[in-house]
Amino acid sequence: MKYNNLTLIGTSHIAKQSVVEITDAIYGLKPDIIALELDHRRYHALSNKIKHRIRLSDIRRIGIKGFIFALLGQYAQKILGKYAGLEPGSDMLTAINIAHHRGIKISFIDQDIEITFRRFSQALTWHEKWNFIVDLFMAIFFRKSEIKKLGIENFDLTKVPEKKLIEKLLKKLKDRYPFVYKVLITERNTVMSRNLYHLMQSNQDKHILAVVGAGHVDNLLKLIKKLHSNKADAAGSSLSYSFTTNVGQ
């Protein structure tokens, strides 16, 4: 998706298709800046191929619920990456490596991962914990029916999910885990959209390619357009006021 001097590309962090599309986009569009859905911590871990393991000592910084979430997320990524035949984060690492090779500036637009984990610890409710237990039970004992219900029985991990499937899964997450959705999607989209907007405004003569998870693309574009519209409205109001006072003098 393109808007002004920004092009957004949606990826799956374990899909081979994403690696190909990112490579083609960078070589084809020749961006001046590549914006990544990363913070400095995750960038450092990826670029140095550091296998960060969650430790008990991390609880002090990110909270017990954030610790458990990070642990589960790490395990899920490992399993999914094994099935897909690709290391999690290969999409971002591809963009990083090409940017370094071609001397392209990199910008990190995501919220610090520790803030996200801490917010997760603060936001998760008992109701959502219960939903998680129920969903885990259903996934273990009624796996096939649950997969069919979600419409992912033929899901190919090597490809980026289709837009309809992404919307369906995000709606499921929002309905079952509203506070988790708020922390993982809404709040991070707010941070990333503001960072992208400021990057666009301070580099209006440069082409920016943003590489983000496919589930973020549509909402990021809406938020960026809203920020742009709000600025235009504010500028219009200011010009209108200035014109009025000048006429009155």
C-alpha positions, 0 to 999 in steps of 0.5 A, a space after each residue: 500500500 502506498 500513501 504519499 512518500 510511504 509504501 507499506 508492505 505486510 509480512 508474516 514473520 515466518 513466511 518464505 513469501 515475505 522474504 521474497 516480497 521484501 527483497 523484490 520491494 527493496 530492489 524494485 522501489 529503491 527506498 531511501 529509508 526502511 522502517 521496521 516493526 522492531 525496537 532497538 532490543 529486537 534489532 540488536 538480537 536479530 542482527 547479532 543472531 542472539 537467541 534471547 531466552 526468557 529468564 526468571 530474573 526478567 519478571 522484575 522488569 516485565 511482570 509475571 504475566 508478561 513473562 508467561 506471555 513472552 515464554 509462550 510466544 517464544 515457544 509458539 514461534 519456535 514450533 511454527 518456524 520449524 513447520 515453516 522451515 524458516 527462523 522467526 524474524 527472517 522477514 525483518 532480518 532480510 530487510 536489515 541485511 539488504 539495507 546494510 548491503 546497500 547503505 540504506 538508512 534503517 528506522 525502528 518504529 515499534 514500541 520497546 518490547 519491555 513496555 509491551 510486556 509490562 503493559 500486558 502484565 497490567 492489562 490481562 484480566 481474569 476473564 481473559 485468563 479463563 478464556 485462555 484456559 478454555 481455548 487451550 483445552 479446545 485446541 488440545 482436545 478438539 483441534 480439528 474442529 477449532 481449526 475448521 471453525 477458524 477456517 485455517 485447515 488449509 493454511 500455508 505457513 510459508 505464505 502471508 495470510 489473506 486479508 480476510 483471514 487476518 481480519 477474522 483472526 484479529 476479530 477473534 482476538 479482539 472479542 476473546 481478549 480485548 485487553 490483549 488486543 489493546 496492548 498488542 495491536 491498538 497501542 502498538 499501532 498508535 506508536 508505529 503510526 506516529 513514528 511513521 508519520 513523523 518520519 514521513 514529515 521529516 523526510 518528505 523528499 525521501 521514499 520510505 518503505 515500511 515493513 510490518 506484520 500484515 495484521 498492522 497494515 490497514 490500521 496503520 494506514 488509517 491512523 497515518 491518514 488521520 494524523 495527516 488530516 488533523 494536521 491539515 485541519 489545524 493548518 487550515 484553521 490557523 490560516 482562516 484565523 489569520 485571514 480573518 484578523 487581517 481583514 478586520 484590521 
